[in-house]
Amino acid sequence: MKQVPAENNNNKKKKKPTPDKKGLFNSLLFKLLAASVIVGCVALFITTEADCSSKEAELAAIQAQIDIYKMENAELQRTLDSDDLSAYMERIALEERGYAYPDERRFYDTSRD
């Protein structure tokens, strides 16, 4: 049995071979795929935020319309509760329907277009 001095063992350290970078996770294809996924997620986030802001604007407009309808309904309810239905029907007939009293004359300006 032959003994090798300790000095020779230290001098003859073998370098570990570096692994080849040929795997899927080290390839350029994977890096491009990861970058495209990140860009896609950012684009999706931006479009989602834009859609949310437009829907919030629509909601505000619809809420304003609901408030107008509630005020109209409250006015109609006051009219119904006041038991003065004939005055209400007369006002609607004159203002909205264009009806007139039998002896009433209406003049219209036809010279303007």
Protein Blocks (a to p, Z undefined) as FASTA:
>chain_A
ZZddfklmmmmcccddddddfbfklpmklmmmmmmmmmmmmmmmmmmmmmmmmmmmmmmm
mmmmmmmmmmmmmmmmmmmmnopmmlmmmmmmmmmnopacfkbccdddfkbZZ
